Amino acid sequence: MIGKMIAGIVTAFTIMAAGLPAFAQQDETEKEIERYRAMISDPFSNPGFLFVDRGEALWKQARGEKNVSLETCDLGEGPGKLEGAYAKLPRYFADADQVMDLEQRLLWCMEKIQALDTKDIVKRKFGRPGVTSDMQDLVAFIANKSNDMKIAPQLSHPKEQAMAALGEALFYRRGGQWDFSCATCHEATGQRIRLQALPVLSKPGPAAQATMATWPTYRVSQSQVRTMQHRLWDCYWQMRWPDAKYGAEAITALTAYLMQNAAGGEIQVPSIKR
Amino acid sequence: MRTTLKAAGIAALGALVLAGPARAQSTKVDPAVVEAAVKGMFGHAPAEWQERIVQDETQKACSLNRNQPPADIANAITARETKNVVLPADGKFLGDWKSGEKIAQSGYGGRHTDDPKRELGGNCYACHQLSKTELSFGTMGPSLLEYGKIRKYALEDAKAAYIKIYNAQAVFPCSNMPRLGHNKHLNEQQIKDLVALLFDPESPVNK
């Protein structure tokens, strides 16, 4: 229904703006989408908050062989402390001797604390009609606990520095059937694919901040809250690369690099996007 | 007094710079580490996808130099990629502009959920303006409006356009444009159709 509404608004403005040059048309359409977004981006009308509520229930639910909840899971700020945790991820975890993003860390906690078989969880990593995703729900709930806080990349541990540097190298690594890298679309300023404006993600600044501070997001076109793991999986799909493995180190590395460029961005999630 | 203030100002500025958010330097990462991470992400993909994961010399050079290769490497790329261009055996470069328009509009193909049996698109409009009638065009590449008309429909220019579409890096080293023919995304007939879209006087590109 919301998908139809937004499609309707876009269509209406495309028709109204048909006589204008493409850039002006784009401008008008974007302004209107922005107004619509602001209108529905609150806990009472953004469906993303249903995911937040489900995530809270999952966080507190006793599961796995040990039949305990995730409430003692340490996301970096101490066991069970959720406030501000997402703003500092990915980060180094001594118990795993590894830099992890939120999704990797949640899988780790499920396995270590709950002794939960995560095969089914990973199978449902991306929700679709009729299939909810525990990961999407949990990420929505936990990330929401960093709202109004600033992205604070953790780079004091050598492994954190190495992870961000790996992410930067991956950002520029060209390959695949279309010779693309992340930089192909996200390095230059003011470019578009068709009418879609592209954010500059290769340097610190408002574009990287606005992007990273608004994930996870409720995607109207997919009726799902999507996480950063999904966003980067989607980028690789669009770049004509193979199916990127969920929870792969490379995704965490790219996230670390992007969060570094987004330092200081104020988190507002789940946001709502096309 | 003034000197003291100035010194204090400089010290404060220095402190600001030092206190700024910690930021990993653009240090060189061991290529083996990068490749291991790539393998970790895509190693499970089907066998026929595995060769896409490995970089060729040109992809490697452009990645390392962030698409700004020094002159010697740039020359090596254009020389190598020029050798890789396969021109049509019949010596003809112009196909059917109407199919060219369809290929230019379509972005289908190459994604891991796409049906490899369906016709692949060139996705030209994603990055280029081509006709006055299609307003939904990207700006990653230059506008190609009136491309053939501007060049007076010269055959030599049609051949040059074929080469650019087949292998952009034969002309522009580290171009963002995919090597559509070289990477076997588009076939010979499809590229001819795209050249016709650019060079046929009846094509919307030249109207």
Interface residues (C-beta under 8 A of the other chain):
Chain A: A18 A22 Q25 A152 P153 L155 S156 Q161 A162 A164 A165 L166 E168 A169 L170 Y172 R173 R174 G175 G176 Q177 W178 D179 F180 S181 A183 T184 C185 A188 G190 Q191 R192 I193 R194 L195 Q196 P204 Y236 W237 Q238 R240 W241 P242 D243 A244 K245 A248 E249 A250 I251 A253 Q260 A263 G264
Chain B: P21 A22 R23 A24 Q25 S26 T27 V29 V33 V34 A37 V38 G40 M41 F42 G43 H44 A45 P46 W49 R52 I53 V54 Q55 T58 Q59 C62 S63 R66 N67 G110 R111 H112 T113 Y125 A126 C127 Q129 L135 S136 F137 G138 T139 M140 Q169 N176 M177 P178 R179 N183 K184 H185
